[in-house]
Structures are given as structure tokens and as C-alpha cells.
Amino acid sequence: MAYQRYGINQEFVQRIKLKMKNPVVKERVKMVLADITKQDLQDRNRVRKLTIQTAKVLDEKLTEHQLGQLIQFILDQKIDPNNTFHLIKLWGMFR
């Protein structure tokens, strides 16, 4: 898995996926991520803020090390939330 190359462990990903199955939590996460742009997802400070907000919604306590791993993973993916191909690629990574 691509995320494992960044030191993000599979148990963490599975726990997040399970939490995201809760419709209330999923809607809260969608609210945090509403209206983000490709530029937002290439700005380290903005990604840090979004990651912290999302972790709070998911009731996840992140260490600085974990936060750094997640931020670098997100930045390196060069995600364009308006590009369907990018979203499908991400979905495939975490199915």
C-alpha cells in the first residue's frame, strides 16, 4: 500500500475506515473538507489544519510524528478534488 511507505500503519487506516462508515461522522468529515481546492491540498499549513480538524472529528489523537507522515502523504499525492481520476485512485488505495 502506498500509505505504508510513509509509515502510516494499516491498523490506523482500518480504524479510520470503520469510523467513516458511521453516517454522522462521514458528514462531519465532509463538512471539514467541503470546498477544498488543489491549491489547499498543496499548502502544508492548510493540510496540517485540515488533518487536525479531521482527526478531531474522528476522535483520533495524532502524535506530531503521525501528523507529519499524514501531511507528507497528502502533499505527495498532488490530489485535485475536482479530478475524478484522482478521487478514484485514492478510493482504490483505501478500499
Backbone hydrogen bonds, N-H to C=O, Kabsch-Sander energy under -0.5 kcal/mol:
donor,donor_aa,acceptor,acceptor_aa,energy
4,Q,1,M,-0.7
5,R,1,M,-0.7
5,R,2,A,-1.0
6,Y,3,Y,-1.3
7,G,4,Q,-1.7
8,I,3,Y,-1.6
9,N,7,G,-0.6
13,V,9,N,-1.7
14,Q,10,Q,-2.7
15,R,11,E,-2.3
16,I,12,F,-2.2
17,K,13,V,-2.6
18,L,14,Q,-2.2
19,K,15,R,-2.1
20,M,16,I,-2.4
21,K,17,K,-0.6
21,K,18,L,-1.0
22,N,19,K,-1.5
26,K,22,N,-2.7
27,E,23,P,-2.1
28,R,24,V,-1.9
29,V,25,V,-2.5
30,K,26,K,-2.4
31,M,27,E,-1.9
32,V,28,R,-1.8
33,L,29,V,-2.1
34,A,30,K,-0.5
34,A,31,M,-0.6
36,I,33,L,-1.3
41,L,37,T,-1.8
42,Q,39,Q,-1.2
43,D,40,D,-1.2
44,R,42,Q,-0.7
47,V,43,D,-2.9
48,R,44,R,-2.4
49,K,45,N,-2.2
50,L,46,R,-2.7
51,T,47,V,-2.7
52,I,48,R,-2.4
53,Q,49,K,-2.5
54,T,50,L,-2.6
55,A,51,T,-2.4
56,K,52,I,-2.0
57,V,53,Q,-2.0
58,L,54,T,-2.2
59,D,56,K,-1.0
60,E,55,A,-3.0
62,L,60,E,-0.7
67,L,63,T,-2.7
68,G,64,E,-2.4
69,Q,65,H,-2.2
70,L,66,Q,-2.6
71,I,67,L,-2.6
72,Q,68,G,-2.4
73,F,69,Q,-2.3
74,I,70,L,-2.5
75,L,71,I,-2.7
76,D,72,Q,-2.5
77,Q,73,F,-1.2
77,Q,74,I,-0.5
78,K,74,I,-0.6
78,K,75,L,-1.1
79,I,74,I,-0.6
83,N,80,D,-2.3
84,T,82,N,-0.7
87,L,83,N,-1.8
88,I,84,T,-2.5
89,K,85,F,-2.4
90,L,86,H,-2.3
91,W,87,L,-2.6
92,G,88,I,-2.6
93,M,89,K,-1.4
94,F,90,L,-1.3
94,F,91,W,-0.5
95,R,92,G,-0.6
